[in-house]
């Protein structure tokens, strides 16, 4: 994420001086002594800013400026000249330059002009955003991953081991697991443990992308490429260049778009909509799904060649009911976390609650437990959380019948079916509202309705 500057000047001393100065500022610098050389560089490289001399061999600098703004309108240009005639200044501004300096000039003045450009402001803003997210995620990583991870189970220990091993490579990773198990947290953990940690981590929800916007969002577009394209826009692959692109809910990716994604994964090149110019991208892909991609592939709903590209290294995150021994530790952690966040002095929880939590199926996994604890902390007026503060499985905990039949039901099919039915009933059988209530996507709810044949039992389900 560096500003890319092209210096076009026939005087070598100025080219070299500017290159040395810009390199010290961590800019990427290209040099050309002739306009023909400059246009060759522009064909093969993405340039953000050009420092252009007015007096050049082959072409006048103003003609070079006009051609640049015609072919590459999003590139910003600063003009320099050894002849400070006012007419040249006026003409350069008219043709699209953003500043003008007379030789000899102070390098700090050029630096200040660069820092006023839109490109610099955008890149600097993005860098600050990355650094801010990195500081937050580093804290989250320390709290949830590595030596301070909240786990006791062997299953989660294996996940951490796999993360550590794959992080330092550039291998594509497929993360599988139910909704709410923490797939994105694992992806971010891999990013922070990798050599790409100082570059962008870009998360994309594949289930939320329409076919009409796919190419524009992933590959970007040029100004005028379609109605509403009022400016050049980089896509997600460019935004994540040299970093990681996280493709969440990859199983919901429409098959018509999978072939275009496969081409980028194989060739590592993208082309913006409305352009014929290929752009090299160096992006590591981490994908996640709560679906069985092999089954989708057998049913022709997911391309086998994409699957083979994605599952070079697979990490499966166990559901919370598969790591019951972690529930007391997670409960303690979230009580402390939300107590501090909400300014409360809660010291613990009634042992009856721990027992009920450990016997609950948690269809929403860790996310559901987290929400449950947050609600309990909000409702609590004492130093101990009590059954009255909890709703477990849509039933208030102090009203639950402590019987083997109520608490110790381990039939997951029945538990899931009953949970979905209760959620639908609570929201008057509106699927979107029920999915939100259960912390799953609409697509995930549809799959469960079909899997457990709930649609066959009900005829009043609405969108």
ABEGO torsion letter per residue (X at the ends): XBBBBBBBBABAAAAAAAAAAAAAAGBBBBBBABAAAAAAAAAABBBABBBBBABBBGBBAAAAAAAAAAABAABBBBBBBABBBAAAAAAAAAAGBABBBBOBBBAAAAAAAAAABAAAAAAAAAAAAAAAAAAAAAAAAAAABEAABBBABAAAAAAAAAAAAAAABABBBBBBEBBGAGAAAAAAAAAAABAAAABBBBBBBAAABBAAAAAAAAAEBBBGABBGBABBBBBAAAAABGBBBBBBGAAABBAAAAAAAAAAAAAGBBBBBGBABBBBBBBBBBBBBABBAAAAAAAGABBAAAAAAAAABBBBBBBAAABAAAAAAAAAAAAAAAAAAAGBBBABBBAAAAAAAAABAGAAEAAAAAAAAAAAAAABABABBBAAABBBGGBBAAABBBBAAAAABABAAAAAAAAAAAAAAAAGGBAAAAAAAAGBBAAAAAAAAAAAGAAAABAABBX
